[in-house]
Amino acid sequence: MKFRTLLTCTTFLFLINLNVSSAVVTEYKSAQQQPVEQQEITNAQLEKFASAIFQLRQIDENARTEMGELIQEQGMELQRFNQIYEAKRNPAAELNLSEQVEQQYEKIIDKLEGLQQNYLEKKQNAITQAGLDMDIFKVIADRVQADPEFRERLAVIIEKIDLD
């Protein structure tokens, strides 16, 4: 599969859902920050960004696997956990859980939060190991989402990396 297709199908979904801690990403100050579309992003920075995205995708795959295994190790089926999770996020949903299932669910959530923090740190490390700071990573991610021409520029770089 070409990386261009992979980029448009999965990477941008990842970018949209990217949860980078606000404690890590410095808040933008409008007086000091140029608008995203005005900042010059070099091809070298885009190559580093692409490298980071590939690492982040691998980290996400590992996280999903580990989290699924954790849920099952705690004695709950993934489908049941997801049903409870979605119902708890929807205030209109009626959820009648036994005390035992509620405790089991809460125990799983506590463990998942610990894993999530661990994986967040891994993501942050992957970004810095790729040679980007969190601020420029966020600027590039925002610009990729907002600017189709910039997105195409990144796709060309990724395709070139794929050919090498």
QUIRAUR-V90449 format. One record per residue. N is the residue number from 0. RES is the residue in three letters. BURIAL is b if it has 16 or more other ideal C-beta (glycine too) atoms within 10 Angstrom, else e. Layout:
# QUIRAUR-V90449
<<N/RES/BURIAL> <N/RES/BURIAL>>
This chain:
# QUIRAUR-V90449
<<0/MET/e> <1/LYS/e> <2/PHE/b> <3/ARG/e> <4/THR/e> <5/LEU/e> <6/LEU/b> <7/THR/e> <8/CYS/e> <9/THR/e> <10/THR/b> <11/PHE/b> <12/LEU/e> <13/PHE/e> <14/LEU/b> <15/ILE/e> <16/ASN/e> <17/LEU/e> <18/ASN/e> <19/VAL/b> <20/SER/e> <21/SER/e> <22/ALA/e> <23/VAL/b> <24/VAL/e> <25/THR/e> <26/GLU/e> <27/TYR/e> <28/LYS/e> <29/SER/e> <30/ALA/e> <31/GLN/e> <32/GLN/e> <33/GLN/e> <34/PRO/e> <35/VAL/b> <36/GLU/e> <37/GLN/e> <38/GLN/e> <39/GLU/e> <40/ILE/b> <41/THR/e> <42/ASN/e> <43/ALA/e> <44/GLN/b> <45/LEU/b> <46/GLU/b> <47/LYS/b> <48/PHE/b> <49/ALA/b> <50/SER/b> <51/ALA/b> <52/ILE/b> <53/PHE/b> <54/GLN/b> <55/LEU/b> <56/ARG/e> <57/GLN/e> <58/ILE/b> <59/ASP/b> <60/GLU/e> <61/ASN/e> <62/ALA/b> <63/ARG/e> <64/THR/e> <65/GLU/e> <66/MET/b> <67/GLY/e> <68/GLU/e> <69/LEU/b> <70/ILE/b> <71/GLN/e> <72/GLU/e> <73/GLN/e> <74/GLY/e> <75/MET/b> <76/GLU/e> <77/LEU/e> <78/GLN/e> <79/ARG/e> <80/PHE/b> <81/ASN/e> <82/GLN/e> <83/ILE/b> <84/TYR/e> <85/GLU/e> <86/ALA/e> <87/LYS/e> <88/ARG/e> <89/ASN/e> <90/PRO/e> <91/ALA/e> <92/ALA/e> <93/GLU/e> <94/LEU/e> <95/ASN/e> <96/LEU/e> <97/SER/e> <98/GLU/e> <99/GLN/e> <100/VAL/e> <101/GLU/e> <102/GLN/e> <103/GLN/b> <104/TYR/b> <105/GLU/e> <106/LYS/e> <107/ILE/b> <108/ILE/e> <109/ASP/e> <110/LYS/e> <111/LEU/b> <112/GLU/e> <113/GLY/e> <114/LEU/e> <115/GLN/e> <116/GLN/e> <117/ASN/e> <118/TYR/b> <119/LEU/b> <120/GLU/e> <121/LYS/b> <122/LYS/b> <123/GLN/b> <124/ASN/e> <125/ALA/b> <126/ILE/b> <127/THR/e> <128/GLN/e> <129/ALA/b> <130/GLY/e> <131/LEU/b> <132/ASP/e> <133/MET/e> <134/ASP/e> <135/ILE/b> <136/PHE/b> <137/LYS/b> <138/VAL/b> <139/ILE/b> <140/ALA/b> <141/ASP/b> <142/ARG/b> <143/VAL/b> <144/GLN/e> <145/ALA/e> <146/ASP/e> <147/PRO/e> <148/GLU/e> <149/PHE/b> <150/ARG/b> <151/GLU/e> <152/ARG/b> <153/LEU/b> <154/ALA/b> <155/VAL/e> <156/ILE/b> <157/ILE/b> <158/GLU/b> <159/LYS/e> <160/ILE/e> <161/ASP/e> <162/LEU/e> <163/ASP/e>>
